[in-house]
């Protein structure tokens, strides 16, 4: 199964010229929980990342999540 979340996050990191290490560090600061690049990568790969974490990732990268009806 293709992990669309992983691909989208990698694409956004590339677009914003940000490394996973920097994203994990910023998430630790904002959410007050320890995030390492490895733990964040595993959460994304296993599809165990929460919606609130995804919202924060989008926020850190300068994006927002919108639901659009098909």
Phi, psi and omega in degrees: 000136180281132179268096183293325180297315180300314179297319181294317180294317178299318180297315181293321177299318179296315180301321184265005179053050182235142178267155178302325178301316180291321178297314180299318179297315180294321178297321178300316180296311186288316185268349178069022177234149180286127174233130173249160177304321181294312181295320178295316178299318179293320178298318179293314183295324181272359183059039178250011178286138183276163178298318180296325176293320178296319177298319180291321176300313179301316180298314180299322182277357178087027180236169171229155180264127178236140174263127182239125180293137180289000000 
